[in-house]
Amino acid sequence: MDFSQKIADIGTEALKAYRYMSGIRHDNEIPEIFLGCQIAIGLHKQCGVHAHVERPYLDILRELGGLVGSDEINTFGGLRADVAIYKDSMPIAIIELKICDEGDRRGGKVLADLEKMKTLSEGRKLDTYLGILLTDMDKGLLCDKRRSQIETLLEGRFSGEGALEAASSNAGWNWQFLAGKF
C-alpha cells in the first residue's frame, strides 16, 4: 500500500488545524512533531495500522531482526523516525517530515533525511516516505519550481500532494504539503 496521498492530505489538514489552534503568524512555524502526531493518528484511523511517533531507528532495526552493535549505534544511535508504521507488530514503513522553507532553500535537509532512511532500509522490507511542507520563496521561486528542483535532487517524485494553499495573515506566499515513497 502506498500511503503518499494520505500523508499529504493529513499533513495539509494538520497544518491548517495548527494554524487556527495556535494562532501562529506564519504557517511554516508548525512543529514537525505536531505534523508527525497528526499523521500517525490519521493513518491509524484511516488505514487501521499502528503508528509510532519519534520511533528510535535502533528499535526499528531490532524489530526487523537486525543486530545492534557499535557500528549500528554509531550510525543510528540518536536517529528517530518521525513516524513509523506497523502491521502485525512489525515495522513496514517510516516517514520523515521536513519544513522546506527559507531554512532549507535547496532541499539539503530533505535529502539528508532520505539518505538516513535508505541506510536503515537497505536490504530490509521497509518502505520509506518523505513528507514536506514546501513554501514559495522570495524572488518568485514558487512551489512548483521548487518542487521540480527538489525532486531532481532526490532523484524521485512526490506522488501525493495537497492543494496549493495561501499562507495565513495575508503573507503573500503559498505552501503545499507533498509526500512520496522514495
Secondary structure, DSSP 8 states (H G I E B T S, - for coil): ---HHHHHHHHHHHHHHHHHHH--SSGGG--HHHHHHHHHHHHHHHH--EEEEEEEHHHHHHHTT----HHHHHHHTT-EEEEEEEETTEEEEEEEEEEESGGGTTSHHHHHHHHHHHHHHTTSS-EEEEEEEEE--STT--HHHHHHHHHHHHTS---EE---EE-STT-S-EEEEEEEE-
